[in-house]
């Protein structure tokens, strides 16, 4: 069974709270900052996908190799995940597998990682 999954939907765990926040956005009248803050809250509630980011620093060149969705227990099954991952990709000595709940959190990490390594 594959540990790597298809992307799925960011809004799979909708709740009355997230629906109320969505309604607030739809009504309008919010500043772009307020709307963005509400959208973050919605994603914090609804996007419970487990995301893996593979970074590497081969030859002192920092890079984000891949971002993909994984099974919820992938961190505990890291050896199995690496075996599956390295069937398709070359193994680099400096590879690190970092896990997040929600794509938006993985994306924020990648943005910070790029800014620190430019």
GIGI-V109263 format. One line per field, one symbol per residue. ss: DSSP state (~ for helix, > for strand, _ for the rest). psi: psi as a letter, one per 30 degrees, with the letter a starting at -180 (. if undefined). A space follows every 10 residues. Layout:
ss: ???
psi: ???
//
This chain:
ss: ___>>_____ _____~~~~~ ~~~~~~~___ _~~~~~~~~~ ~~~~~~___> >>>>>>_~~~ __>>>>>>>> _______~~~ ~~~~~~~~__ _____>>>>> >_~~~~~~~~ ~~~~~~__
psi: kkfklleakf hfikleeeee eeeeeefagl leeeeeeeee eeeeefjgkk kkkjllhkhg jkljelklkl legeefheee eeeeefffkk kkfgkkjkkl jkeeeeeeee eeeeefg.
//
